[in-house]
Amino acid sequence: MKWIKENQRYFFNHIDTCLPQDDTFKEMRILELQNIQRDYQIQVKVPGLPAQIKELPDDERFPFDYQNPVTVETVLRSISNRIQFLQLMGSTKVLSEKGTQSLGDFEKQLIVDPPAIKFVEEFRQNLREIGKTIDERNKNRKFPYDELHPSAIPNAISI
């Protein structure tokens, strides 16, 4: 994405962040967001799936008028050797495995404050209800969608 435009002046505060409502350059933020909303309009192309960008801006389109056509040799040269490839695939598999319990199922109970315990129980109950809803919807689907089922979401991230 090309959000930083040429011939524009930008001011960056080193190691300084703020919430949008505290931004000292609110007008600039609003203008940038309006430009982004104009350039990146979204639509739901397939009901039930995430929204997608209607059309990429011209400066982000991939050119299909290649100067040099892609050949099998070009593709083969771009692939890493077998050892590197296997190392990459192995580490990707290890880092992608679910190594912890599901969302809301904590390995150790470190919460001892009664109001917090009540909140965690409500959270777990909400997760169970969400899981039941997903299970019910999946019964009527040709291709079940389990990616956001609470039981499929790890309680921690490994990367």
PEVEN-V540175 format. One record per residue. N is the residue number from 0. OMEGA is omega in whole degrees, -180 to 180 (none if undefined). Layout:
n->(N & N)
omega->(OMEGA & OMEGA)
This chain:
n->(0 & 1 & 2 & 3 & 4 & 5 & 6 & 7 & 8 & 9 & 10 & 11 & 12 & 13 & 14 & 15 & 16 & 17 & 18 & 19 & 20 & 21 & 22 & 23 & 24 & 25 & 26 & 27 & 28 & 29 & 30 & 31 & 32 & 33 & 34 & 35 & 36 & 37 & 38 & 39 & 40 & 41 & 42 & 43 & 44 & 45 & 46 & 47 & 48 & 49 & 50 & 51 & 52 & 53 & 54 & 55 & 56 & 57 & 58 & 59 & 60 & 61 & 62 & 63 & 64 & 65 & 66 & 67 & 68 & 69 & 70 & 71 & 72 & 73 & 74 & 75 & 76 & 77 & 78 & 79 & 80 & 81 & 82 & 83 & 84 & 85 & 86 & 87 & 88 & 89 & 90 & 91 & 92 & 93 & 94 & 95 & 96 & 97 & 98 & 99 & 100 & 101 & 102 & 103 & 104 & 105 & 106 & 107 & 108 & 109 & 110 & 111 & 112 & 113 & 114 & 115 & 116 & 117 & 118 & 119 & 120 & 121 & 122 & 123 & 124 & 125 & 126 & 127 & 128 & 129 & 130 & 131 & 132 & 133 & 134 & 135 & 136 & 137 & 138 & 139 & 140 & 141 & 142 & 143 & 144 & 145 & 146 & 147 & 148 & 149 & 150 & 151 & 152 & 153 & 154 & 155 & 156 & 157 & 158)
omega->(-179 & -179 & 175 & -174 & 177 & 180 & 176 & 176 & 179 & 177 & -179 & 173 & -179 & 179 & 180 & 179 & 179 & 174 & -178 & -178 & 180 & -176 & 179 & 180 & -174 & -178 & 179 & 179 & -179 & 179 & 179 & 179 & 177 & 178 & 179 & 179 & 178 & -176 & -174 & 178 & -177 & 176 & 176 & -178 & 179 & -179 & 179 & 178 & -179 & 177 & 179 & 177 & -180 & -177 & 179 & 173 & -177 & -176 & 177 & -180 & 178 & -179 & 179 & 177 & -176 & 173 & 179 & -179 & 179 & -180 & 177 & -180 & 179 & 180 & -179 & 178 & -177 & 180 & 179 & -179 & -172 & -179 & 179 & -179 & -180 & 177 & 179 & -179 & 179 & 180 & 177 & 179 & -179 & -178 & -179 & -178 & 177 & -175 & -180 & 177 & 179 & -179 & 179 & -180 & -174 & 179 & 179 & 178 & -178 & -179 & -178 & -180 & -176 & 178 & 179 & 178 & 178 & 179 & -180 & 178 & 176 & 179 & 179 & 178 & 177 & 179 & 178 & 179 & 177 & 178 & 178 & 179 & 179 & 179 & 179 & 180 & -179 & 179 & -177 & -178 & 176 & 178 & -179 & 179 & -175 & -173 & -179 & 175 & -178 & 179 & -179 & -178 & -180 & -180 & 180 & 176 & -176 & -180 & none)
